[in-house]
Amino acid sequence: MRPDGFGGMAVLVTADAIKGESAEDILGDFLDEAEHGPLATAPGFGAHVLLCLEEKSVRAQIAQLIEADETLTLAVDAVTDADIRTGCLLVAERTDLTQERGFAVFKAALAAIHEAEQRLVPAR
């Protein structure tokens, strides 16, 4: 920070990523939350995770693959956590879910329309 500057920055460093935001970005988030309520619960501001690649699930799949495929002669415990982490990062980097995301958005839009129709139909 320069002596004549204003603001600041927060940085989070983990094993998988480095994430940073300026004080201006953080303030913008606070203002949005003040105007719309907690953004995770405010309608129109939510984000919904559809897929999570968990390393423990990959570990379980490795055991099943090695057991089911006679051509795989590697012992399950020969595959390290670092191997699994690298495998997950490679798949996440190389996988394009653009079509799946578009289809999920389309289905969510249809579901929202259906919900609105159900809400607006007079009770019988």
C-alpha positions, 0 to 999 in steps of 0.5 A: 500500500502506498502512503498516499493511497486508500483501500486495502486488500484481503488474500486467502491462500490455500493448497488449491488456490489463491483468492483476493479481493480489494477493499472496494470489492468487499465493500460492494459485497457489503452494500449488496447484502445491505440492500438485498439481504444475505446474498446466499438467500436473496432471490435472484442472487443465489448460486447453486452448485450442481457438481462437486468432485470430491477426492474421497469419492475418487478414492472409492472409485479407484478401489472399485475400478481396480477390483473390477478390471483384471488388467489393472494390477496396481494395488489400491494403496499405491495410488496416493492422495497426491495422485488423486489430487492431481487427477481431480485437478486435471479433470476439472481443468480439462472438462467443459460442462458448457452444454450441461450448464446450459441445459441445467439453466434451461430446466431451472427456467422451466421449473421456475415458470411451472412454480409461478404457474402453480402459485398463481392458479386459484386454489380449488 
